[in-house]
């Protein structure tokens, strides 16, 4: 018998993460629509396979919507291969996870008749004689009331047997003999929360696939849980590449501050990952090979080194490791030289450009859909908002432009160059601007930033 507080549902041992993911997609009616709106898997052919062993083979950059779909497909393949089992997680560590079993009530809520207000529990018609000792929350049940009797009671306290109603403090008065009178009509059962008003033992409170929010944690605790059964977080290692990066102080002598080391781990956590390590790797091919080759994470994220410069070692290292390139460049600005590779059957690498805003573009294009599938999170609903101002577009590529929301419009922000973070730091979302640009008033799809949309695991206080 499963002990109270650890109940995982009758089918808990029969579900794996792939099955949870299927239930999430089936139950979130917007999932398929979101994929279609974003250029998802339905009706889109897989991109040409790019062999990492053939660097001279000409490849094409992947269109932005298709790149996101490729990342989703890759994650689903990894989920099938890994056959990960759900895990039992204490409530304090479950925020942001996805329920792998239904949350069924382990008790009636409330579990006994309780007072909804401070006041008096009264029996029969007025006036009432008032007992000296009141009833407080958390205390044993008081003696039954008789007609014409009242007892002071606190919110949440157990209702004495034979109580007719609760009279609120502000709705009662006493005379000089201490008798209690109502100042307005009293109806049977008023301000009493009856046992089982919210749920009965065994009721399903939340289905498989529910994202664990603070409110879900509160409901689980109220329903008697100490742990929940959830999809484990995918593990991510972050490799920050570059000899030119400083970890403290002001830039000097051609050296610059590392912006991605502090930014990427919390961003990845907000996307559902457990960041298992953050390593700084010098511009050395052997060091990069060792760092990637020894990682046991589900996702390796690298920064910089994805182009073809003299110290851009990511592509040669992937060839050396026998990795399969799934996406090698994306038709998006900023972030064009991002990449996605399958390094093992269950591990992927997302290569982010070194410029900060370009790296953000890579996160939202490749890492977000991949981590979302690995974590079995429901797909976001695609939505559009009219742009207040026109946005210059790229002739051929999609642009991702930081915006703030003002009323029913999205206002494009300045400082949106590949190396700039000033715009994204003030933004609520990124607007997806199609090739050729967008005119004032034109509807644009928005990609919410995790903290702007009530993201899980992000706290700035």
C-alpha positions in Angstrom: 0.0 0.0 0.0 1.3 3.4 -0.9 1.6 5.6 2.2 -0.3 8.8 2.4 1.6 11.8 1.0 3.4 9.7 -1.5 0.5 8.5 -3.7 1.5 8.4 -7.4 -1.6 7.0 -9.0 -2.4 3.4 -9.9 -0.7 3.6 -13.3 2.5 5.5 -12.1 4.8 2.6 -12.7 3.4 1.9 -16.2 4.1 5.4 -17.6 7.4 6.6 -18.9 8.3 10.1 -20.0 7.4 9.4 -23.7 3.9 8.4 -22.6 3.5 11.5 -20.4 4.6 13.6 -23.4 2.0 12.0 -25.6 -0.7 12.7 -22.9 0.5 16.3 -22.7 0.2 16.7 -26.4 -3.2 15.1 -26.5 -4.6 17.0 -23.6 -3.3 20.5 -24.5 -5.6 21.3 -27.5 -3.4 24.2 -28.4 -0.3 22.1 -28.8 -0.8 21.1 -32.4 -2.1 24.5 -33.3 1.0 26.1 -31.7 3.3 23.8 -33.7 1.5 24.6 -37.0 1.6 28.3 -36.3 5.3 28.1 -35.6 6.0 25.9 -38.6 5.9 22.7 -36.7 6.3 19.1 -37.8 3.0 18.7 -39.5 3.4 18.8 -43.2 7.1 19.9 -43.1 9.6 17.6 -44.5 12.7 16.8 -42.5 15.7 19.0 -43.6 18.5 17.4 -45.5 20.7 15.4 -43.2 24.1 17.0 -42.8 26.9 14.7 -42.1 29.4 16.2 -39.7 32.1 14.1 -41.4 31.7 15.9 -44.6 32.6 19.6 -44.0 33.0 20.3 -47.7 29.5 19.2 -48.5 27.4 22.3 -49.2 24.6 22.8 -46.8 21.8 25.3 -46.5 20.8 27.3 -43.5 17.5 26.0 -42.1 14.4 28.3 -42.2 13.6 29.5 -38.7 10.2 27.7 -38.2 11.7 24.5 -39.5 14.7 24.7 -37.2 12.3 24.8 -34.2 10.5 21.8 -35.6 13.8 19.9 -36.1 14.6 20.5 -32.4 11.3 19.1 -31.3 11.7 16.0 -33.5 15.2 15.5 -32.1 14.0 15.7 -28.6 11.2 13.2 -29.2 13.7 10.8 -30.6 15.9 11.2 -27.5 12.9 10.7 -25.2 12.1 7.4 -27.0 15.7 6.3 -26.8 16.2 7.2 -23.2 13.0 5.6 -21.8 13.3 7.7 -18.7 11.1 6.9 -15.8 9.2 9.6 -13.8 10.6 10.4 -10.4 9.1 11.1 -6.9 10.0 14.6 -6.0 9.4 16.5 -2.6 7.0 19.4 -3.0 9.8 21.8 -2.2 11.8 20.7 -5.3 8.9 20.2 -7.7 8.3 23.7 -9.0 8.4 23.8 -12.8 8.2 20.0 -13.3 5.4 18.2 -15.2 3.1 15.8 -13.4 3.5 12.3 -14.6 0.5 10.9 -12.7 -2.8 12.5 -11.9 -3.1 14.5 -8.7 -5.9 12.7 -6.8 -7.3 14.0 -3.6 -6.0 11.9 -0.6 -8.7 13.5 1.7 -11.9 15.5 1.6 -11.3 19.2 1.3 -12.0 20.6 3.8 -11.6 17.4 5.9 -14.2 18.7 8.4 -16.8 21.4 8.6 -15.0 24.7 9.2 -15.8 28.3 9.9 -15.3 30.6 6.9 -15.2 33.7 9.1 -14.4 35.0 12.6 -17.5 35.4 14.6 -19.8 33.0 16.5 -21.1 29.5 15.8 -24.8 29.7 16.7 -27.6 27.1 17.2 -31.3 27.8 16.7 -32.9 31.2 16.7 -31.7 34.3 18.4 -31.0 35.6 21.0 -28.1 33.3 22.0 -26.2 32.9 25.3 -22.5 33.0 24.6 -20.0 30.5 26.0 -16.9 32.0 27.6 -14.3 29.8 25.9 -14.1 30.1 22.1 -13.1 27.7 19.3 -9.8 28.1 17.6 -8.3 26.6 14.4 -6.2 23.6 15.1 -7.9 22.7 18.4 -10.0 19.7 19.3 -13.7 19.8 18.5 -15.8 21.8 20.9 -18.8 20.4 22.7 -22.1 20.3 20.7 -24.3 23.4 20.8 -27.8 23.5 22.0 -30.6 25.7 20.7 -30.1 29.3 21.9 -26.4 28.8 22.5 -23.4 30.4 20.7 -19.6 30.1 21.0 -16.9 32.5 19.6 -15.1 30.9 16.7 -12.1 31.7 14.5 -11.7 31.3 10.8 -10.7 27.7 9.9 -11.8 26.3 13.3 -13.9 23.1 13.4 -17.6 23.7 13.6 -19.3 22.3 16.8 -21.9 19.7 16.3 -25.5 21.0 15.8 -24.3 24.5 14.7 -26.9 26.3 12.6 -24.7 29.0 11.1 -21.7 31.2 11.7 -22.5 34.8 12.5 -19.8 37.2 11.5 -18.2 39.4 14.1 -19.4 42.5 12.3 -23.0 41.2 12.1 -23.6 40.6 15.8 -24.2 42.7 18.9 -24.6 41.8 22.6 -26.9 43.4 25.1 -26.1 44.4 28.7 -26.9 40.8 29.8 -24.4 39.3 27.4 -26.9 37.9 25.0 -26.0 37.9 21.3 -28.3 39.3 18.6 -27.8 39.4 14.8 -27.9 42.7 13.0 -29.0 41.0 9.8 -30.9 37.9 8.7 -29.2 34.6 9.5 -29.6 31.7 7.1 -28.9 28.0 7.8 -25.4 27.1 6.9 -24.1 30.6 6.2 -20.3 31.0 6.4 -19.8 27.3 7.0 -17.4 25.5 4.7 -18.9 21.9 4.7 -16.6 18.9 4.6 -15.8 17.9 1.0 -16.9 21.3 -0.5 -13.9 21.5 -2.7 -13.3 17.8 -3.3 -13.9 14.3 -2.0 -11.2 11.6 -1.5 -10.2 10.1 -4.8 -11.4 13.0 -7.0 -8.9 13.9 -9.7 -7.7 17.4 -9.0 -5.2 17.8 -11.9 -4.4 15.5 -14.9 -1.1 14.1 -16.1 0.9 16.8 -17.9 0.0 19.7 -15.6 2.9 22.1 -15.1 3.7 22.4 -11.4 3.2 26.0 -10.4 3.2 27.6 -6.9 -0.6 27.1 -6.8 -0.3 23.4 -7.8 2.2 23.0 -4.9 -0.3 24.5 -2.5 -3.1 22.3 -3.8 -1.0 19.2 -3.5 -0.1 20.0 0.1 -3.7 20.7 1.0 -4.7 17.4 -0.6 -2.2 15.5 1.6 0.8 15.1 -0.6 4.5 15.2 0.6 5.8 14.3 -2.9 4.5 14.3 -6.5 5.5 12.0 -9.3 6.9 14.1 -12.2 9.0 14.1 -15.3 12.7 14.6 -14.3 14.4 17.7 -15.5 16.6 17.3 -18.5 20.3 17.9 -17.5 22.2 20.7 -19.3 26.0 21.4 -19.2 27.1 24.9 -20.3 30.4 25.4 -21.9 31.5 29.0 -22.2 34.2 29.3 -24.9 36.8 32.0 -25.4 40.2 33.3 -24.2 39.0 36.9 -24.4 36.4 36.6 -21.6 36.7 38.2 -18.1 34.7 37.0 -15.1 35.0 40.2 -13.1 36.0 43.8 -13.4 35.9 46.2 -16.3 36.9 45.3 -19.9 40.5 46.1 -20.7 43.3 45.3 -23.1 41.0 43.7 -25.7 39.3 41.5 -23.0 35.6 41.7 -22.5 33.2 40.6 -19.7 31.5 37.3 -20.1 27.8 38.0 -20.3 26.6 34.5 -21.2 28.1 32.7 -18.2 25.8 34.5 -15.8 22.8 34.6 -18.2 22.5 31.1 -19.6 22.2 29.0 -16.5 19.1 30.7 -15.0 17.6 31.0 -18.5 18.0 27.3 -19.0 16.5 26.6 -15.6 13.5 28.7 -16.6 13.1 26.5 -19.7 12.9 23.4 -17.5 16.6 22.2 -17.3 18.7 21.2 -14.4 22.0 22.9 -15.1 24.6 20.4 -13.9 27.7 22.3 -14.7 29.0 25.6 -16.1 32.6 25.3 -17.5 34.9 27.8 -19.1 36.8 26.3 -21.9 39.8 28.0 -23.5 40.1 28.3 -27.3 41.7 24.9 -27.6 40.3 22.1 -29.8 41.5 19.3 -27.4 40.0 21.0 -24.4 36.6 21.4 -26.2 36.7 17.8 -27.3 37.3 16.6 -23.8 34.6 18.9 -22.3 31.9 17.7 -24.8 33.1 14.1 -24.9 32.9 13.6 -21.2 29.6 15.3 -20.6 26.8 13.1 -19.4 24.1 15.8 -19.7 21.1 15.5 -22.0 22.0 18.8 -23.6 25.3 20.5 -24.0 25.2 24.2 -24.7 28.3 25.9 -26.1 28.8 29.7 -26.6 30.7 31.0 -29.6 33.0 29.1 -31.9 30.2 28.1 -34.4 31.6 30.0 -37.4 34.7 29.2 -39.4 37.4 31.4 -37.8 40.8 30.3 -36.7 39.6 29.5 -33.1 36.1 28.3 -34.0 36.5 24.7 -32.9 32.9 23.6 -32.6 32.4 22.1 -36.1 35.8 20.3 -36.2 35.1 18.9 -32.7 31.7 17.6 -33.7 33.2 15.9 -36.7 35.9 14.4 -34.5 33.2 13.1 -32.1 31.2 11.6 -35.0 28.2 13.8 -34.2 25.3 14.3 -36.6 24.5 17.9 -37.6 20.7 18.4 -37.6 20.8 22.2 -38.0 23.8 24.0 -39.3 22.9 27.7 -39.5 19.4 29.1 -39.3 17.8 31.8 -41.5 17.3 34.2 -38.5 18.8 37.4 -37.4 20.5 37.7 -35.0 21.8 34.2 -34.4 22.4 32.9 -38.0 25.4 30.7 -37.1 23.6 28.6 -34.4 23.6 24.8 -34.7 22.0 21.7 -33.4 23.9 18.3 -33.3 23.1 14.8 -32.1 26.2 13.7 -30.2 24.8 10.4 -28.9 21.5 8.6 -29.1 20.2 10.5 -26.1 22.4 13.7 -26.1 22.3 16.8 -28.2 24.4 19.9 -28.5 23.1 23.4 -29.1 25.9 25.7 -30.4 25.0 29.3 -29.6 26.7 32.3 -31.3 29.0 34.2 -29.1 27.2 37.6 -29.4 24.8 37.9 -26.5 21.5 38.7 -28.3 22.4 36.2 -31.0 22.8 33.6 -28.2 19.3 34.5 -26.9 18.0 33.9 -30.4 19.6 30.5 -30.4 18.1 29.6 -27.0 14.6 30.4 -28.1 15.0 28.8 -31.5 16.7 25.5 -30.6 17.1 25.0 -26.9 13.6 26.0 -25.9 11.7 23.5 -28.1 14.2 20.7 -27.3 14.1 21.3 -23.5 10.3 21.7 -23.6 9.9 18.2 -25.2 12.4 16.6 -22.9 10.7 18.1 -19.8 7.2 17.1 -21.2 6.0 20.7 -20.8 2.9 21.7 -22.7 3.5 23.7 -25.9 2.8 27.5 -25.6 -0.1 28.9 -27.4 1.0 30.9 -30.5 -0.4 34.4 -30.5 0.1 37.7 -32.3 0.0 41.3 -31.4 0.1 44.4 -33.7 3.3 46.3 -33.8 3.1 49.9 -32.9 6.0 50.8 -35.1 7.4 49.4 -38.3 10.4 47.1 -38.2 13.0 46.9 -40.9 13.4 43.3 -42.0 16.2 41.2 -43.5 15.7 40.4 -47.2 15.6 36.6 -46.7 15.8 35.8 -43.0 13.4 36.0 -40.1 14.3 38.7 -37.5 13.7 38.4 -33.7 13.3 41.8 -32.2 12.9 42.7 -28.5 9.5 44.4 -27.7 7.6 45.7 -24.8 3.8 45.4 -24.5 1.9 48.6 -24.2 -1.8 48.1 -24.1 -2.8 46.0 -27.1 0.4 46.8 -29.0 4.0 45.6 -29.1 6.6 48.4 -29.1 9.9 47.4 -30.8 12.9 48.4 -28.8 16.2 49.9 -29.9 19.6 48.3 -29.0 18.7 45.1 -30.8 22.0 44.4 -32.5 23.6 40.9 -32.1 26.0 42.0 -29.4 23.5 44.1 -27.4 21.6 43.1 -24.3 20.1 46.5 -23.4 17.0 45.9 -25.5 16.3 42.3 -24.3 16.9 43.3 -20.7 13.9 45.6 -20.9 11.8 43.4 -23.1 8.6 41.4 -22.5 9.0 39.3 -25.6 10.6 38.9 -28.9 8.6 39.7 -32.0 9.0 37.4 -35.0 9.5 39.7 -38.0 9.2 37.9 -41.4 11.7 38.5 -44.2 11.1 41.9 -45.7 10.1 43.5 -42.4 6.8 44.6 -40.9 4.7 47.8 -41.2 3.1 49.7 -38.3 0.0 47.9 -37.1 1.0 44.6 -38.7 0.3 41.5 -36.5 3.5 39.8 -35.3 3.9 36.5 -33.5 5.5 37.0 -30.1 7.8 34.7 -28.2 7.3 35.3 -24.5 10.4 35.6 -22.2 10.1 33.1 -19.3 9.9 35.8 -16.6 7.6 38.0 -18.5 5.0 35.2 -18.8 5.2 34.0 -15.3 8.0 31.6 -16.0 8.8 28.8 -13.6 11.9 28.9 -11.5 12.7 32.6 -12.2 12.9 35.0 -9.2 14.4 38.4 -9.1 13.7 39.1 -5.4 
